[in-house]
Amino acid sequence: MHVSHLSLADFRSYARVEVPLDPGVTTFIGSNGQGKTNLVEAIGYLATLSSHRVAADAPLVRLGADRAVIRAAITHGERQQLIEFEINPGKANRARINRSSQVRPRDVLGILRTVLFAPEDLALIKGDPSERRRFLDELIIVRSPRMAGVRQDYDRVLKQRNTLLKSAALARRHGGRRGAPTTTKSIEADLSTLDVWDQHLARTGAELLTQRHALIAALQPLTDKAYEQLAPGGGPVGLDYRGSAGDSPHHGVPGTFGASREQLYELLLGALADARKQEIERGVTLVGPHRDDLLLKLGELPAKGYASHGESWSLALALRLASYDLLRAEGESGEGGEPVLILDDVFAELDTRRRDRLAELVAPGEQVLVTAAVDEDVPGVLTGARCTVYNGRVERT
């Protein structure tokens, strides 16, 4: 699989740009602020429907424009597909496939598969649990695009449940006084629906947890291998899952990791019941995949707080390389194809040894897109097309 052409309109710094691309390695060279990262960000967006740099869509639209359009031609064996995605901040985004009538935005998921590594990935090691949850869920959706719907359903139920809990908490604080936002009687009636919301949350949450557990089990040996290749003798790497539900004595579940979907459903229901009083007092859902974390270890110690800067970089790289190896192996046995590998300003952050090891590992990829400030940052083994990016222009050199 590779991107054969990229077209942008009013995306980031680009009013218009057309970029033909070939298989193999393509390197975009340009000083900071010239737009090289914007190119690979657009490609990554089509694969995940999110940016690796910002949480919202508004910064992706060029200043003064109402919308941005990303258009990419994807070649997968003998098959070619055209994805067109229109980003409309504050409104619904729109998508088309092969110039057909409009489809749901999430229908484009799975057509293009990418693995993107960027300086922001250091947050996988040093950042909040939300960064690691996002890493897991985005990779899950790349592996199984239908999970995008499951994730949306979970977020929708969580939002509605939190709204109910918040209203209950406010009402109880006011104690039914005149002028309170709602009456205690009406809130107690609303709280009677919590059992239904618990079931919805547990059902979608159990499916998400099942996928997360399976993904971690698949990534564990690949991450350990990748870290050993990047930093020989520095491991082993450990990947553990910390669930907010914990172990429930009420349902006979011996542990969360590796439990069946049905066991996880029962576990979540029990944990929600146990936490209900505290949740009503605090006005927020305290149990579920949205509260969990991926624990990363080097040897016996947690990476967060103990790993050096170089070790953190190597571990973040190892997670992405493991993701790449996993998707590539699954693509060879199925229809997904080898993912496009994107390395955004990575080499400048690495010492010579890690830089060369990384280059040797990724050079055989079907399509590898690299950004760098100067040519000297890119190891010589990464031969291929070179493009200069300057002031909104992309020129092959």
N, C-alpha and C positions, 0 to 999 in steps of 0.2 A: 504494500500500500504506500502511495506517496501523493503529495499535493503537486499537481502539474501546473496550476495557475492560481494566483491569488489576486483578487481585485478588491480595492477598498474605496469607499466613498464617504467622506466626512467622518472617518474613524481616527480618533486621536488627532495627530498633527497633519494627517493626510486629507487634502481636499479630494484628490483623485490619484490613484497609483495602480499600475498594472505590473505584476511581477511573475514572469514565467519561471518555473522551477523544474529541476531535473531530479531523478533518483540520485542516491549517493549523498555526499557531503556538500552543503552550500553554506558558506560563511558570509555573514553580513558584517562589514567593518564600518565603524563610524564613531565619532566622538559622542560623549554623553549629550543627550538632548536632541540628537539628529533624527531619531525615529526608528532605529533598528529594532529595539524591543517591541515597538508598536506592531511590527510585522508579525513576529512570532506570537505575540499576545493575541492577535486576531485569529491565528490558526488554532491556538489553544482554546480560544473561546468557542469555536465551532465544535470542538470535541466534548466540552464540558458544560457549555452555556454559562460560563463564568470566567472571570479574569483572575489571573494569579497575582494581580497587583492591587486591585480594589474590590470592595464588596458590592458596590452599586454600579449600575450601568451608566449613570449620567456622565462620569468623567471620560467615558469611551467616545462620546460624541464631540466632534470638533466644535470649538467655541464659535457661537453664532449660528450653528446648524440645528435643525430640529430632530434629526435622526442620523444614524450611521448605518451603512450597508457593508456587510462582508460577503464576498462571493468567492467560492473556491471550487476548482475542478479537482476531483479525487479519482485517481486511477488505482484500481485494485485488480490485478491480473489483466484480463481482457475487458473488464467492465469499467465504465466511466460514469461518474455521477457528478452533478452540479448542485452545490448547496448555496442557497441565497438566504441570508439572515438579516433582517432589518431590526435594529435596536431603537426602541422608542421610549426614552425615559418618561416615567409617569403614565405610560399607556402600555397596552399589550404589545409585546414583540411579535414579529411576523416571520414566517419561514416558508420557503418553497424548495422543492426537490425536483431537479430536472425540468425547471420552468413550468411545472404543473400548477394546478390551483393551490391555494394556500393550505398548508398543513399545520398541525400543532407544532409549536417550537420544539418540544421534546421529541418529535418524530425524527429529527435530524441526528439524535444521539445514536451512536453506533456506526454511522457511515464513515466518520473519520475517528481514528483512535490515536491519541498522542500520549507521550510521557514527557513532561516538561520539568526541567530543573532550573531554578533561578536563585539568586541570593536570598529572596524571601523565604526559601525553604529552610533556612536556619531556624525559623520559628517552629518547625516540626520538632526540633530537639529542645529549644529553649523557651518556646512560647506556651500559651495556655492550652488546655485540653481541646478547645474548639478547633485549633489548628490540626491536631491529630485526628479528630473526628472527621473533619472535612477531607483530609487525605484518604481515610478509609472509604468514606461514602462516595467520593468522586471516582475512586478506582472501582468500587463495586458497580457503579452505574456504567462505567466503561466496559466492564466485563458483562454486565447484564442490563441493558438500557431500560427494561421494564421496571427496574428498581427505582427509576426516577419518579414514577407514579406512586410507588410505595412511600418513598421519602416525602413527597408532597402531601400525601394523605396523612402521614404521621405529623408533619408540621402543622397541618390544618387542624387536626384533632387537638394537638397540644395547645395551639393558640386559643381554641374555643374553651378548652378545659381551664386554662390559666385565667381567661376572662371571667369565668364563673367563680373560680376560687378567689380572685381579686375582689369581686363584688361581695362575696361572702365575708372576706376579711374586713373590708371597709364597713359593712353593715354591723358587724359584731363590735368593731371599735367604737362606732357611734352609739351602739346599744339601743337602737330603735328611737333615738331622740328625734324630736321634730326637726325637719330639715335634712335628715339623713338621706343619702342617695337612694335608698330603697328600704322597705320594711323587713323586719326580721322574719315575719311570716312568709313573705314572698321568697326570701332567700332560702329559707328552709325547704320550700317547695322546689326551688331550682336545684338545691343540693341533692334532692332525691333522684335527679337524673345522673348523678355522678357515676352510679354503677354502670350505666350505658356507656358513658365516656371512657370509663376504665376499661371496658371490654374492647372498645375501638382502639384505644391507645395500646393495650396489651397485644392486640392482634397484629397491628402494623409494627409495633416495637419488636415483637418476637421475630417477625420476618426479617427486619433489619438486623437484629442481633445475630440471627442464624447466618446471614451473609457476612457480617463482620468477623464472626468466629472462623468461618471457613476461609476467609481471605487471610487472616493472621496465620492460620495453620499453613497455608500455601506460601506465604511470604517468609516465614521464619527461616527455613534452610537457605532460601535464595538471598536473603539479607545477610545472613552470616557469611555466605560464600562471597558476596560482593564486597563486604567490609574487609575480609581477608585479602582479597585481590587489591584493594585500595591501600590498606594499612596492614601489611603482614604482621601477624603476631599480636595484633591489638585487641582481638576479641576475647571470648565469643560474644555475639550479639544475642540479646534476649528480647522477645516481643511478648508481652503479657497484656491481658485485657482486664481492666478494673471496671466492673459493673456497679452502678449505683444501687441496683436491687439487692446485691449480695446474695447470700444463701438463705432460703426461707425454710424454717422448720415445719411449716404448715403443709407443705406439699411434697415432701420427700425428695426434693431435688438436691443431689449431692454437691453440685457446683454449677456455676453459670456457663463456664466455657465448655463447649462441646455438647451441651445439652440439646435435646431435640427441640424443634419449633414448638411442639405441644407442651413440653416441659417448661420452656421459656415463657410461653403464654401464661401458664399457671403460676410461675414464679413472679412474673410482673404483676398479675392480679393480686397475689398475696402481698407483695411489697407495697402496692398502692393502697391496699386496705390498711396495712400496718401504719402507713405514713399519713393517712387521711386527716387525722386530728391536727398534726403539725402543718400539713399543707393548707388547711383551712385557716389556721392561725397566721401563716405567713403569706397566703394568697398566691402560691406558685406551686407547680408540679415538681416534686423533689426526686422522683424516681423515673427512670427510663433511659433510652439510648442517648438522649440529649444531655445527660449528666455524666456519661461514662468517659473513660480515658484509655488511651493506648500507652502502656508503660514500656519504655525503652531502656535497656540495660547494656552496659559494657562490662563484661565480667560479672561480678557480683553487685556492682554499684549502679544506681539509676543514672542515666546519661544526663538528665536535667539536673544541673547544680554541681555535677562532678566531672563531666567530660570537658576537656580543654577545647579551645576554639577549633584547632585542627581536627580533633576527634569528632567534634560536633559536625563539622563540614563533611567528614568522611562518612559518618553515620547517615546524614541526610542524603548524601549521594548514594549510599548503599540502598536506602529505601527506594529511591527512584530507579536505580538499576535493577533491583529486585522486581519492581513493578514492570519494568520493560521486559525482563526475562520471562516473567509470568505471562504477560500478554502475548509475547512473541511465541511462546510454547503453545498457548491456547489457540493462537491464530494458525499455527502450522497444522493443528489437528482439527480445526473447524473452518469457519468462513470469515473470521475476524480480520485475518491478515496481520502482518507485522506492523506494529505501531510506528508512527513518526516520532523520532526522538528529537527533543528541542533542548539545547543547552544555552541558556540566556545569561551572558556575562559570568560564566562559571570559572573559566580558566584563570582569570586574573586573581581570583581568591585562593588559588591552590599553589602549594609549593611545586617545584619542578618534578619531584618524584610522583606525587599524586596526579599532577597534570598529565604526565606521560602515560601513567597506568590507565587513567580514565580514557585518554584518546585511543589507546590500543584496544580497549574494551568496546568502544562504540563505533570505531571506524568501519566495521563490516556491515553496519545497519543499512537497511534498504533506503531510508532517507533520514539524514541527520542534519538539522538546522542549527547553526551556531551563530551567536552574536559575540562580538568582541570590539573593544575600543581601538586596538591596534593589531596589526598582523602578527607581531611578535608574541602575542598572548596565545596564539593558536598553534598547537604542536604540529610539526611537519608531517606527521603520519596522516593528518586529516586533509588529504589532498582533495581537490574538487573545485567547484565553482566559487569564485570570490565576487562579492557585490559590495560596492561602496555606497553608503547611505549618507546623504548630506542634504540638509535643508529641504526635506520632503521629496528628494529624488533618490531613486535606486538605479544604479548603473552597474552592469556586469563589467569586471575588469579582466 
